[in-house]
């Protein structure tokens, strides 16, 4: 199951461990990946 599908079907918030498991990655990697994505989006919005 993909992480997006997992997030959409659940009502409660996911933990970093659950996201990491869904992506097959370490929770710290998932945290850094999402942080990088959010920062990139912020830069686009400011442009």
C-alpha positions in Angstrom: 0.0 0.0 0.0 1.3 3.4 -0.8 1.8 6.0 1.9 -0.7 8.4 0.3 -3.4 5.8 0.3 -2.6 4.8 3.8 -2.9 8.4 5.0 -6.2 9.0 3.1 -7.9 5.9 4.5 -7.0 6.6 8.1 -8.7 9.2 10.3 -6.0 9.5 12.9 -2.6 10.9 12.3 0.2 8.6 11.2 3.4 8.2 13.2 6.9 8.5 11.6 7.3 4.8 12.1 4.1 4.0 10.2 5.1 6.3 7.3 8.5 4.8 7.2 7.1 1.3 7.1 4.7 2.3 4.3 7.5 3.7 2.3 10.0 1.0 3.2 12.3 3.5 4.7 13.7 4.6 8.0 11.4 7.1 9.9 14.2 9.7 10.0 14.7 9.4 6.2 10.9 10.0 5.8 11.1 13.0 8.1 13.9 14.6 6.1 12.2 13.7 2.8 9.0 15.5 3.8 10.8 18.4 5.3 12.7 18.9 2.0 9.4 18.7 0.0 7.7 21.3 2.2 10.7 23.7 2.0 10.7 23.4 -1.8 7.0 24.2 -1.9 7.5 27.2 0.3 10.2 28.6 -2.0 7.8 28.2 -5.0 5.0 30.0 -3.2 7.3 32.9 -2.3 8.4 33.3 -5.9 
